[in-house]
Amino acid sequence: MDLDKAINNRRSIRNYKPRKPDWRDILECIDATRQVPMAGNIFSPQFIIINDEKIIKKIAEYSFQDFIAQAKYVVVFVTKTEKTTLNFKERAKKYLPQQAGAAIQTFLLKLTEMGLSTCWIGHFEDREIKKILKIPEENEIEAIFPIGYSNEKPKPKIPKGDLYTLLYFNKWGEERMKDITGKTRLEG
């Protein structure tokens, strides 16, 4: 699958077939995240793959989203903060979420390419999930991903606005690209 197709086909899926994915496919998706740029080349993302039904049900409970319990696998994405914070001090607060977002997007696109489905879960009880999974307090749970094969017809994507409502040129509020003479392209 090419990148544009993966971007356009990715959807949040909340209903999974009972068929269990091959865990090696999930590992391949996690492995793809190692290509993401990281501040100081310090790889901060960590992953926990869960296939224990009891733990998955607890995660569903503490995420307040029952559909998670349908998944045969759940991946919990954790940011290990220590090395990045040690090296970049206050700037780490900016770098760590950026790195997590880049790694998550890569993970989501690779899952789509592999024919797997998920839904990005960002609402959960951090303290309870950390307790269940024995995640050290100083680390951050970024997201939870139930993984399976879609058992729903994907809804069409909702447009996020016209490109030109999101874009400025050279400075905030400048809505048109100017050529070297200072005229906007539309002025001729």
C-alpha positions in Angstrom: 0.0 0.0 0.0 1.4 3.4 -0.9 1.6 6.2 1.7 -1.3 8.3 0.3 -3.6 5.2 0.4 -2.6 4.4 4.0 -3.3 8.0 5.0 -6.7 8.1 3.3 -7.8 4.6 4.4 -6.8 4.9 8.1 -9.9 5.0 10.3 -10.8 4.7 14.0 -12.4 1.3 14.3 -14.4 0.3 17.4 -15.8 -3.1 16.3 -13.4 -6.1 15.8 -13.8 -9.5 14.2 -13.2 -12.4 16.6 -10.2 -13.5 14.4 -6.9 -13.0 16.2 -4.2 -11.0 14.4 -0.7 -12.4 14.1 1.3 -10.8 16.8 4.3 -10.6 14.5 2.4 -8.2 12.3 2.0 -5.9 15.4 5.7 -6.2 16.1 6.4 -5.1 12.6 4.2 -2.0 13.1 6.0 -1.2 16.4 9.4 -1.7 14.7 8.5 0.9 12.0 8.4 3.5 14.8 12.1 3.2 15.3 12.6 5.3 12.1 10.9 8.3 13.7 13.3 11.3 14.4 14.0 11.7 18.1 15.7 14.6 20.0 19.4 13.6 20.5 18.6 10.3 18.8 17.3 9.1 22.2 14.4 6.8 21.5 11.8 7.5 24.2 8.7 5.4 23.1 8.2 2.0 24.8 5.4 -0.4 24.1 3.5 -3.1 26.0 1.6 -5.7 24.0 -1.2 -7.3 25.9 -3.1 -10.4 24.9 -4.3 -11.5 28.4 -8.1 -11.1 28.3 -8.4 -10.2 31.9 -5.9 -7.4 31.6 -7.6 -6.2 28.4 -11.0 -6.1 30.2 -9.4 -4.0 33.0 -8.0 -1.6 30.4 -11.4 -1.3 28.8 -12.9 -0.6 32.2 -10.4 2.1 33.2 -10.6 3.6 29.7 -14.4 3.8 30.0 -14.7 2.2 26.5 -16.2 -1.3 26.5 -15.3 -2.0 22.8 -11.7 -2.4 23.8 -12.5 -5.7 25.4 -13.3 -7.1 22.0 -9.7 -6.7 20.9 -7.4 -9.8 21.0 -4.4 -7.5 21.5 -3.9 -4.1 23.0 -0.8 -2.0 22.7 -0.1 0.5 25.4 2.3 3.3 24.2 4.5 4.7 26.9 7.1 7.5 26.9 10.2 6.8 28.9 11.0 10.3 30.0 14.3 9.9 31.9 17.1 10.2 29.3 15.4 12.9 27.2 14.7 15.0 30.3 18.3 14.5 31.6 19.7 15.6 28.3 17.3 18.4 27.4 15.9 19.6 30.7 12.9 21.9 30.2 12.9 21.4 26.4 12.1 17.8 27.0 8.5 18.8 27.8 8.2 20.0 24.2 10.2 17.2 22.6 8.6 14.1 24.2 5.0 14.8 23.1 6.3 15.6 19.6 8.2 12.4 19.4 5.2 10.4 20.7 2.9 11.9 18.1 5.4 11.1 15.3 5.8 7.5 16.5 2.0 7.0 17.0 1.2 8.3 13.5 3.9 6.0 12.0 2.4 3.1 14.0 -1.2 3.9 12.8 -0.2 4.1 9.2 1.8 0.8 9.4 -1.2 -0.9 11.0 -3.4 0.3 8.1 -0.8 -1.0 5.6 -0.9 -4.4 7.3 -4.7 -4.6 7.1 -5.1 -4.2 10.9 -7.5 -1.8 12.6 -7.4 0.2 15.8 -8.7 3.3 17.6 -6.5 5.8 19.3 -7.6 5.9 22.9 -6.4 8.9 24.8 -8.9 9.0 27.7 -8.1 6.6 30.5 -7.2 6.5 34.2 -3.4 6.8 34.1 -2.8 5.8 37.7 -4.9 2.6 37.4 -3.4 1.6 34.0 0.1 2.2 35.4 -0.7 0.0 38.4 -2.1 -2.9 36.3 0.8 -2.8 33.9 3.5 -2.0 36.5 4.6 1.1 34.6 7.1 3.3 36.6 5.4 6.5 37.8 7.9 8.9 36.0 6.9 7.5 32.6 3.9 8.7 30.6 1.2 6.6 29.0 0.5 8.4 25.7 -2.2 6.2 24.3 -3.9 2.8 24.2 -4.5 0.9 20.9 -6.9 -2.1 20.8 -5.9 -4.0 17.7 -7.9 -6.4 15.5 -9.6 -6.8 12.1 -12.4 -4.4 11.4 -15.9 -5.7 11.7 -17.5 -2.5 10.6 -18.0 -0.6 7.3 -15.7 2.4 7.6 -17.5 5.7 7.7 -16.3 8.4 5.2 -13.7 10.7 6.6 -15.0 14.1 7.8 -13.1 16.9 6.0 -11.0 18.9 8.4 -11.5 22.1 6.4 -10.1 23.5 3.2 -6.3 23.6 3.0 -6.3 27.4 2.7 -8.2 27.8 5.9 -5.3 26.1 7.7 -2.4 27.8 5.9 -0.5 31.1 6.0 2.5 32.2 3.9 5.6 33.9 5.4 3.7 35.2 8.5 0.5 34.7 10.5 -2.6 35.9 8.7 -0.9 36.1 5.2 -3.3 34.1 3.1 -1.6 34.3 -0.3 1.8 33.4 -1.5 3.6 36.4 -3.0 6.1 36.3 -5.8 9.4 38.1 -5.7 7.8 41.4 -6.8 5.5 41.3 -3.7 2.3 40.7 -5.7 0.1 37.9 -4.8 -0.2 35.1 -7.3 -3.8 36.0 -8.0 -3.0 39.6 -8.9 -1.0 38.6 -12.0 
